[in-house]
Amino acid sequence: MKAKQIFLSKSFFMILSCMAIFSFSASSQTYQYECISVSGDGYITIKIWNPQKGKHYTSEQARKDAIHAILFSGILSNHGCISQKPILQSQEARDNFNKMAKEFFKTNGDWGTNTRASDTETALPESLGTKDWKVYQISVAKNFLRKYLEDKEIIKPLNNGF
């Protein structure tokens, strides 16, 4: 009986430990997006929405989330969009950016210079159905964003050599 209690205690502890690890490793980002186009002049245009905020999702937050997506997630290929790797590919680059992220994303921060447009999109992605959500169409200047991060020495220039 005592062995069974020890086994159950250890099992319970292991389950709680796993749950804690997964909850801390899960992304706090709740936005979703899909690619609309990748243009030759370096702009990536996406539709973006936040299921948790729904109709309370603001244009400013959508623009910040679009930049975050380009930096950390990249773009999957679809509807004529070419797959794009995230700008921050290494852990070192992510750590460097995270050190300056608060300053970058503040109200009058540099993030605003890297988005071209923010319009409420009337055509909801099919997966949303008829929900009362705000969906935005955002264009992010990926090349300008990359250059900005190179100038801040967050990432290495592409022509850095090998």
C-alpha positions in Angstrom: 0.0 0.0 0.0 2.8 2.4 0.9 4.6 1.7 -2.4 1.4 2.5 -4.3 1.1 5.8 -2.5 4.8 6.7 -3.3 4.2 5.7 -6.9 1.0 7.9 -7.1 2.8 10.8 -5.4 5.7 10.6 -7.9 3.3 10.3 -10.8 1.3 13.3 -9.6 4.5 15.3 -9.2 5.7 14.3 -12.7 2.3 15.3 -14.3 2.4 18.7 -12.5 6.0 19.3 -13.6 5.1 18.5 -17.2 2.2 20.9 -17.1 4.3 23.7 -15.6 6.9 23.2 -18.3 4.4 23.3 -21.1 2.6 26.3 -19.7 5.7 28.3 -19.5 7.0 27.3 -22.9 3.7 28.0 -24.7 3.6 31.2 -26.6 1.7 34.1 -25.1 0.8 35.3 -28.6 -2.8 34.8 -29.5 -2.9 36.4 -32.9 -3.4 34.4 -36.1 -2.5 35.4 -39.6 -2.3 34.3 -43.2 -0.2 35.6 -46.0 -1.8 37.7 -48.8 1.2 38.6 -50.8 5.0 39.0 -50.8 6.0 41.8 -53.1 9.3 42.3 -55.0 9.9 45.6 -53.1 10.3 43.8 -49.8 6.8 44.1 -48.3 4.9 41.2 -46.9 1.1 41.7 -46.6 -0.9 39.6 -44.2 -4.4 39.3 -42.8 -4.2 39.2 -39.0 -6.7 38.8 -36.2 -6.9 37.9 -32.5 -9.5 35.3 -31.5 -9.3 36.3 -27.8 -9.7 40.0 -28.4 -12.3 39.7 -31.2 -13.9 43.0 -32.0 -11.6 44.7 -29.4 -8.5 44.0 -31.4 -6.9 47.4 -32.3 -5.1 48.4 -35.4 -2.0 49.4 -33.5 -1.8 45.9 -31.8 -2.4 44.2 -35.2 0.5 46.2 -36.7 2.8 45.2 -33.7 1.7 41.6 -34.0 2.4 41.6 -37.8 5.9 42.7 -37.1 6.2 40.1 -34.4 5.1 37.4 -36.8 7.7 38.4 -39.4 10.4 38.5 -36.8 9.7 35.3 -34.9 7.5 33.0 -37.0 8.0 33.8 -40.6 5.4 33.1 -43.3 4.2 29.8 -44.7 3.6 29.6 -48.4 0.0 29.8 -49.6 -2.1 31.7 -52.1 0.9 32.6 -54.2 3.0 33.6 -51.1 6.5 32.3 -51.0 7.6 30.9 -47.7 9.6 33.3 -45.6 11.9 32.4 -42.8 11.7 34.5 -39.6 14.1 37.4 -39.5 15.3 36.3 -36.0 16.5 32.8 -36.8 19.1 32.3 -34.1 18.5 32.2 -30.3 21.2 34.9 -30.0 19.3 37.2 -32.4 16.1 36.6 -30.5 17.8 37.3 -27.2 19.3 40.5 -28.6 16.0 41.7 -29.9 14.2 40.8 -26.6 16.6 43.2 -24.8 15.4 46.1 -26.9 11.8 44.9 -27.6 10.2 47.1 -25.0 11.8 50.2 -26.4 11.1 49.2 -30.0 7.4 48.5 -29.4 6.6 51.5 -27.1 3.9 53.9 -28.3 6.3 56.1 -30.4 8.8 53.4 -31.0 10.5 52.5 -34.2 8.1 49.7 -35.0 5.7 52.1 -36.6 8.1 52.9 -39.4 8.0 49.3 -40.6 4.3 49.0 -41.5 2.8 50.5 -44.5 -0.9 50.1 -44.0 -3.5 48.9 -41.6 -7.1 48.5 -42.9 -10.0 46.6 -41.4 -10.5 43.7 -43.7 -14.0 42.9 -44.7 -13.4 39.4 -46.0 -12.8 37.2 -43.0 -10.7 34.1 -43.4 -12.8 31.0 -44.0 -11.8 29.5 -40.7 -13.5 32.3 -38.7 -16.9 31.8 -40.1 -19.3 34.6 -39.1 -17.7 35.7 -35.9 -17.7 39.4 -35.0 -13.9 39.9 -35.1 -11.7 42.6 -36.5 -9.4 41.4 -39.2 -6.7 43.7 -40.5 -4.6 43.8 -43.6 -1.1 44.8 -42.7 2.0 45.3 -44.9 5.3 45.0 -43.2 8.5 46.3 -44.8 10.6 43.2 -44.3 13.7 44.7 -46.0 13.6 47.9 -43.9 13.0 45.9 -40.7 16.0 43.7 -41.5 18.2 46.7 -42.2 17.1 48.3 -39.0 18.0 45.2 -37.0 21.4 45.0 -38.8 22.1 48.7 -37.9 21.2 48.0 -34.3 23.5 44.9 -34.5 20.7 42.5 -33.5 21.3 40.4 -36.6 24.3 40.1 -39.0 24.0 41.6 -42.5 23.2 39.1 -45.3 26.4 40.2 -47.1 28.5 39.5 -44.1 30.2 36.5 -45.8 31.0 33.1 -44.4 
